[in-house]
Structure formats: structure tokens, C-alpha cells
Amino acid sequence: MTSLPLASLTTSRVGGPARRYINAETEDELIGAVRAADEAKEPLLIVGGGSNLLISDAGFDGAVVHVATRGLEFTEDKNTVTVRAQAGHPWDELVAETLRRGCSGLEALSGIPGLAGATPVQNVGAYGADVSHSITGVRAWDRETRTVVQFTNEELQFGYRDSVLKRATVNGSPRYVVLTVDFGLTRGMESAPVRYAELARALGVEAGERAAAEDVRREVLRLRAGKGMVLDPEDPDTWSTGSFFTNPVVSEEEAAHLPPEAPRYPVEQPGMVKLSAAWLIDRSGFPKGFGLPETGQGAELAGGRASLSTKHTLAVTNRGNASAEDLLAVARAVADGVDEAFGLRLHPEPLLINCSL
């Protein structure tokens, strides 16, 4: 139980000090740390892999509980496999292990940073897949009732980058602290249907067709790395929260005001479509590397300490010595520019802790 700079726990490498820090390596330690903070009426922040948090330079004046539980438990049936992951198990290690054991279903989610317990909160997804397709259940500590509760897939009320778990979280402090996550997978090395056009082209298949799961993982890792979306301690383009903005989901009427070439993707809600935040950012005058002196654009915002990734316009990156406010300055400029150009307000994907756009 110590204090430490929270920048050391986040992939964007920013964040001030925690008043109190607890590293929870077992489920009992995790529940005990949360209960102690609640009984002391102490503000509480739960940190996993730190890939979806932007913490203010002032830090967090309360208890920060780091989820460090690890472990995978496989249960096999005739054609299906269920894997129960401890909340603190590294996500990509989980994906790699499922493929090693001959299970498919998670391969398109390869290379995403963070921990297994965070995936149902945000309904983590990429390349046409998200965890709602495979999660069968979640166990969590309910801070209000002080009991362990279980959620089915339906009860989690998944939406685009959303769930009932996320909606019950305020300033990084959740009502439900995820303990374990169950994933239902298919036995075999054929992938789930490839839904994303860019990935399908890379694999040489049509959208909706299947490929070898290992090939899907390889191509996803290659595509993500090309966009700076695979963590690399030597590459500042990866020192970020990943995609800073969610893709807007708007009515078909709103989308009709956009240029015909603006990408539009189907969603489950009738009368709604999903737009490309990256396309909107680029067409609003914010190129890759915006904020760096060599681009000649936006360097005054953060002195070149923060910028859009040089590989992908969706990521706001720390170039080495940025503050949280530097990252926010770049993000605000982008959000304001898209609003001015298209009348659409982009919303942040990471949780903003004691800070805002």
C-alpha cells in the first residue's frame, strides 16, 4: 500500500500521483481493497492495464486499486470451449492462449492492450468484432449490495463501446468491479466470419467468409502495428489510449448532410448508421502528426509534446514528456474542428479521470 505516479500505470504515460495505491493480486485482495475504501468513504479508482484511462496531472486523491489477478480456466465440451479469465489477466495473452489450445472466436481482437476484466465494460472491439459476440457471463463485486453478482450476456446490455457496467461507472469509479469473465469459443482453427473489409482484403477472402484463425491473428497484429495500435516501448505513436474518439452513431437523416463519400456502416439500431471518426478528423483538416512542429499545424497547442499519431488520426499520443493537459489540448482542437466542419461532436473513448474535454 503505497503512493505512486499514475503515469506509470497508463499506456499514455500521463497522470499525477495517487494518494493511496493497492496492488491486488488475488480476488480476495481485490474485494478487500474495494471494501476497505468504501467503508472509509474514500474515493476509489480501479486501474487495470491503463489503456483506457486519461488521468489528470493532479492525479487521484483517493485509493487506486490495481487489478493484478491472473489465471485462465478452460472447460471443454464437444464443440465448444468456455474460458474463465481472471480480471487482471492480460488480454492479448488470453487471445494467444485460446488459439494455442485450438479455440477460435477472439482472433480478430488480437493486439488490443489492457486486461480481460476491462473488455466487457467497454464492449471492446476491433475489425468488425467485439467481445459481446463471445462473452457468456461476468462475475463482479457489487459495491452497493456488497455481494458477488453474476451477469449473463443479455443482462450486460451491450451496445457500441458500452455496457451496463460502463453506465454504472462514474469518474472511473464503478459500481461493479469485474472479478472474472467467461468467454464461449468454438473448437477448431477456422475463424469467426470476417466482417471488416480491410481485414478481409488482407486475408484474401470476401467479407463474411472465414479464414484460418491464426492467419486472422497475424493480419490483425500487422494492421494494428501499422496504425501504431500495438504497444511498443520504443514507439511514441503507441503511447496513447488507442482510439481517442468513438465512431459517431447518428440518424440516417444526420448522415444525409455529409458528403456522399463519407463512410457509413450499418448498426443494429433501426434508422441509425455509424460514421468513421478517423475520416471526419482527416476531412476537418487534422492530418496524421497534427501537433508536431514538422507538420506545421497545431504545434502551439502542446509545444510538440503531444500530437495525433503519425500513423493514425484517431490516436492522441504522448511524444515523450507530455502532460495530460497537453493530450487534452490536442483532443479538444480536433473535437472542436470536427464540430465546426460537420456539426458533429466527437466523444472520447477513454475514461477521463478528474479532467474533461
WOMOQUI-V580463 format. One record per pair of residues at least 24 apart in sequence whose C-alpha atoms are under 7 Angstrom apart, sorted by the first residue. I is the first residue (numbers start at 1). J is the second residue. Records with the same first field share a line. If there is no record, write none. Layout:
I->J / J
This chain:
6->59
9->49 / 50
10->49 / 50 / 51 / 53
11->50 / 51 / 239 / 240 / 241
12->239 / 240 / 241 / 317 / 318
13->239
14->55 / 323 / 324
15->55 / 56 / 57 / 59 / 324
16->56 / 57 / 58 / 59
17->58 / 59 / 60
18->59 / 60 / 61 / 62 / 63 / 64
19->60 / 61 / 62 / 63
20->62 / 63 / 64
21->63 / 64 / 65
22->64 / 65 / 66
23->65 / 66 / 67 / 68
24->65 / 66 / 67 / 68 / 69
25->67 / 68 / 69
26->69
27->69 / 179
30->67
31->141
33->65
37->63
44->173
45->172 / 173
46->172 / 173
48->88 / 114 / 115
49->114 / 115
50->114
51->113 / 114 / 241
52->241 / 350 / 351
53->241 / 350 / 351 / 352
54->324 / 350 / 351 / 352 / 353
55->324 / 352 / 353 / 354
56->324 / 353 / 354 / 355
57->323 / 324
79->186 / 187
80->184 / 185 / 186 / 187
81->184 / 185 / 186 / 187
82->182 / 183 / 184 / 185
83->182 / 183 / 184
84->180 / 181 / 182 / 183
85->116 / 180 / 181 / 182
86->117 / 179 / 180 / 181
87->115 / 116 / 117 / 178 / 179 / 180 / 181
88->115 / 116 / 117
89->115 / 116
90->114 / 115 / 116
91->115 / 116
102->187 / 188 / 189
103->185 / 186 / 187 / 188 / 189
104->185 / 186 / 187 / 188 / 189 / 190 / 191 / 192 / 213
105->134 / 185 / 186 / 191 / 192
107->213 / 216 / 217
108->216 / 217 / 220
110->217 / 220 / 221
111->221 / 230
112->230
117->178 / 179 / 180 / 181
121->162 / 163 / 165 / 166
122->161 / 162 / 163 / 166
123->158 / 160 / 161 / 162 / 163
124->161
127->196 / 199
128->195 / 196
132->158
134->183 / 184 / 185
135->182 / 183 / 184
136->182 / 183 / 184
137->181 / 182
138->180 / 181 / 182
139->178 / 179 / 180 / 181
140->176 / 177 / 178 / 179 / 180
141->176 / 177 / 178 / 179
142->175 / 176 / 177
143->175 / 176
144->175
171->352 / 353
172->351 / 353
189->213
226->311
227->311 / 312
228->311
236->317 / 318 / 319 / 320
237->309 / 310 / 317
238->317
239->317 / 318
240->315 / 316 / 317 / 318
241->350
242->315
243->314 / 315 / 349
244->314 / 315 / 316 / 348 / 349 / 350
245->277 / 314 / 346 / 347 / 348 / 349
246->277 / 347 / 348 / 349
247->274 / 275 / 276 / 277
248->274 / 275 / 277 / 346
249->273 / 274 / 275
250->274
278->313 / 314
280->338
281->313 / 334 / 338
282->313
284->337 / 338 / 341
286->334
287->313
288->312 / 313
291->330
301->329 / 330
302->326 / 329
328->357
332->357
